[in-house]
Amino acid sequence: MPAGQARSMDPAQTTSAIMLDNPVWHALSTIHSGLCESNGRAKRYLPEVSPLAATAELSAEAYRELAEVFRPGQAAGLLVEPSVAALPGLEIIRRLSVNQMVWEGKSVSVANPGEVLEKNDAPEMLSLAQLTQPGPFTLRTIELGRYIGIRKSGKLAAMAGERMRMPGNTEVSAVCTHPDHRGQGYASALVLAMVTTIMQRGDVPFLHVATENVSAIRVYEKLGFRTRRISQFAIVKRGPA
């Protein structure tokens, strides 16, 4: 911070920053509390909805409480400090660096270029997600929020939707396009339509993208997102007793 510049004490900005620093925890503590399994200082989404988990604090006790939530063979993504080599009670399967990007663009008003997707579309949505790998997706992920998609010849060609939600912030997620339909601008149009809906609700859009996905980061920057922080997700499971 430049010398002489006063630190912002805007309560809304402070609250938003706290939530964005630990988004899974705050989503599961508020809007998505009905989709949560918890144990003390540990929470996770119902595994059939989303494989994401969080702890209220970076402590050995909290990690052990999270480990107790896992059943054999289950794994989840957890935000961790890059310097942490091990998590008590948990086994780290792999790590992934991600950019957390927050909307800083102007107000937009973009209509849905396709259609609102419903629960009966979930199998086709899952197939598209498995083909394109935009991030974790299950048959019940659609329960997290609003999803929209573009169809071509009756088949789902592209989609985008909402994942984590907490007061004042909504995550854009599952942005993907079938390889046969890339280069048409479908993903950008869907993202801007989602941004429109989120901002009309009064929330700030944010998203996560793998740090190595430089091309996607550039597209999001062009649309109006800016990297807020670079974080690390660890894919974890319950460690040996």
C-alpha positions in Angstrom: 0.0 0.0 0.0 1.5 3.4 -1.0 2.6 5.6 1.9 -0.1 7.9 3.2 -2.9 5.9 1.7 -5.6 5.0 4.2 -6.8 1.4 4.4 -10.4 1.0 3.3 -12.6 0.3 6.3 -15.8 -0.3 4.2 -17.6 -3.1 6.2 -19.1 -4.5 3.0 -15.7 -4.9 1.4 -14.2 -6.4 4.6 -17.0 -8.9 4.8 -16.7 -9.8 1.2 -12.9 -10.3 1.5 -13.3 -12.6 4.5 -15.9 -14.7 2.6 -13.8 -14.9 -0.6 -10.7 -16.0 1.4 -12.6 -19.1 2.5 -15.5 -19.4 0.0 -16.5 -23.1 0.5 -16.8 -22.6 4.3 -18.9 -19.4 4.0 -21.1 -20.9 1.2 -21.9 -23.9 3.4 -22.4 -21.7 6.4 -25.0 -19.6 4.6 -26.9 -20.1 1.4 -25.8 -23.7 0.8 -26.2 -24.8 4.4 -28.9 -27.3 3.3 -26.4 -29.1 1.1 -23.8 -29.5 3.9 -22.3 -32.2 6.1 -20.4 -30.8 9.1 -18.3 -31.8 12.0 -17.3 -29.1 14.4 -14.9 -26.8 12.5 -15.2 -28.8 9.3 -17.8 -28.8 6.5 -18.2 -30.3 3.1 -20.8 -30.4 0.4 -22.9 -33.5 0.2 -20.6 -35.7 -1.9 -23.3 -36.4 -4.5 -23.6 -32.6 -5.1 -20.0 -31.4 -5.1 -16.6 -32.7 -3.9 -15.6 -29.5 -2.1 -14.8 -29.1 1.6 -13.4 -26.5 4.0 -12.4 -25.9 7.6 -13.1 -22.8 9.7 -9.4 -22.5 10.6 -6.0 -23.8 9.7 -5.5 -26.1 12.7 -4.7 -29.7 13.2 -7.9 -30.2 15.1 -10.0 -28.8 12.3 -8.3 -31.1 9.7 -8.9 -34.1 12.0 -12.6 -33.2 12.3 -12.8 -33.0 8.5 -11.2 -36.4 8.1 -13.9 -37.9 10.3 -16.5 -36.8 7.8 -15.0 -38.8 5.0 -16.1 -42.4 4.3 -13.8 -45.0 2.7 -12.8 -44.0 -0.9 -14.2 -40.5 -0.7 -12.1 -37.5 -1.6 -12.7 -33.7 -1.8 -11.0 -30.5 -2.8 -9.8 -28.3 0.0 -8.2 -24.8 0.0 -4.8 -25.1 1.7 -1.7 -22.9 2.4 1.0 -23.6 -0.2 3.6 -24.0 2.5 1.7 -26.7 4.3 3.3 -30.1 3.5 0.9 -32.3 5.4 -2.6 -32.1 7.0 -3.3 -34.1 10.2 -5.7 -36.9 9.6 -5.8 -36.4 5.8 -3.8 -37.7 2.9 -3.0 -35.2 0.1 -3.6 -36.9 -3.3 -2.5 -33.9 -5.4 -2.4 -30.1 -5.4 -3.7 -27.6 -7.9 -2.9 -23.9 -8.1 -5.9 -21.8 -9.0 -6.6 -18.1 -9.7 -9.5 -16.7 -7.9 -10.9 -14.0 -10.2 -13.5 -11.3 -9.2 -15.6 -9.3 -11.6 -14.3 -5.7 -11.9 -15.9 -4.9 -15.2 -18.7 -2.5 -15.9 -22.3 -3.3 -15.4 -23.5 -5.6 -18.2 -26.9 -6.6 -19.5 -26.6 -9.7 -21.6 -29.6 -11.9 -22.3 -29.4 -15.7 -22.0 -28.2 -16.8 -25.4 -29.7 -20.2 -24.9 -32.0 -21.8 -22.3 -32.2 -22.4 -18.6 -31.2 -26.0 -17.8 -33.3 -28.1 -15.5 -32.7 -31.2 -13.4 -33.8 -33.5 -16.3 -30.8 -32.0 -18.3 -28.4 -33.2 -15.6 -27.2 -36.4 -17.4 -26.4 -34.5 -20.6 -24.7 -31.8 -18.5 -22.6 -34.4 -16.8 -21.6 -35.9 -20.1 -20.4 -32.5 -21.4 -18.5 -31.8 -18.1 -16.8 -35.2 -18.3 -15.8 -34.6 -21.9 -14.4 -31.1 -21.3 -13.3 -31.2 -17.6 -14.3 -27.7 -16.4 -14.0 -28.8 -12.8 -15.9 -31.2 -10.5 -19.4 -31.9 -11.6 -22.0 -34.5 -10.6 -25.6 -35.3 -11.4 -26.8 -33.1 -8.5 -24.4 -30.2 -9.1 -27.3 -28.4 -10.8 -28.9 -28.0 -7.3 -26.2 -25.4 -6.4 -27.8 -22.7 -8.6 -28.8 -21.5 -12.0 -27.4 -23.2 -15.1 -27.8 -22.1 -18.7 -26.8 -23.8 -21.9 -26.8 -23.5 -25.7 -28.0 -26.4 -27.9 -27.1 -27.1 -31.4 -29.1 -29.7 -33.4 -30.8 -30.6 -30.1 -27.6 -31.4 -28.3 -26.0 -29.4 -25.5 -23.1 -27.5 -27.0 -22.0 -25.2 -24.1 -23.1 -24.4 -20.6 -22.2 -22.3 -17.6 -23.7 -21.9 -14.1 -23.4 -21.1 -10.4 -21.5 -23.1 -7.8 -20.6 -21.5 -4.5 -23.0 -18.8 -3.2 -22.8 -16.7 -0.1 -24.3 -13.3 0.8 -23.0 -10.8 -1.7 -20.9 -13.2 -3.8 -21.8 -15.9 -6.4 -19.3 -18.1 -8.2 -19.5 -18.7 -12.0 -18.6 -22.3 -12.7 -18.9 -25.3 -15.1 -18.0 -23.1 -18.1 -17.5 -25.4 -21.0 -18.0 -25.9 -24.7 -18.1 -29.2 -26.7 -15.0 -29.5 -28.9 -17.2 -29.5 -32.0 -18.5 -26.0 -31.2 -15.5 -24.1 -29.9 -14.5 -20.8 -31.4 -18.0 -19.5 -31.7 -18.0 -17.4 -28.6 -20.6 -19.5 -26.8 -18.7 -19.7 -23.4 -18.1 -15.9 -23.3 -21.8 -15.2 -24.1 -22.9 -17.6 -21.4 -20.5 -16.2 -18.8 -21.7 -12.6 -19.5 -25.3 -13.8 -19.2 -24.5 -15.3 -15.8 -22.7 -12.1 -14.7 -25.8 -10.2 -15.7 -28.0 -12.4 -13.6 -25.7 -12.4 -10.6 -25.2 -8.6 -10.7 -29.0 -8.0 -11.0 -29.3 -10.1 -7.8 -26.9 -7.6 -6.1 -24.0 -10.1 -5.9 -20.4 -9.8 -7.1 -19.5 -12.6 -9.6 -16.3 -14.5 -9.0 -14.7 -17.7 -10.4 -11.8 -20.1 -10.1 -9.6 -21.2 -12.9 -6.4 -23.3 -13.0 -3.4 -21.1 -12.9 -1.9 -23.1 -15.8 -4.9 -22.4 -18.0 -3.4 -19.1 -19.3 -5.7 -18.9 -22.3 -8.9 -19.1 -20.1 -7.5 -16.5 -17.7 -6.9 -14.1 -20.6 -10.5 -14.6 -21.8 -11.8 -13.9 -18.4 -9.7 -10.8 -18.1 -11.0 -9.5 -21.4 -14.5 -10.0 -20.2 -13.9 -8.0 -17.0 -12.6 -10.4 -14.3 -9.3 -9.7 -12.4 -7.2 -12.1 -10.4 -7.8 -11.4 -6.7 -5.5 -14.1 -5.3 -3.7 -17.3 -6.3 -4.7 -20.1 -4.1 -3.9 -23.8 -3.8 -6.5 -26.6 -3.7 -5.5 -30.0 -2.4 -7.4 -33.1 -3.3 -7.6 -35.0 0.0 -9.0 -38.2 1.5 -9.0 -39.6 5.0 -5.6 -40.8 6.0 -4.7 -44.1 7.6 -5.8 -44.5 11.2 
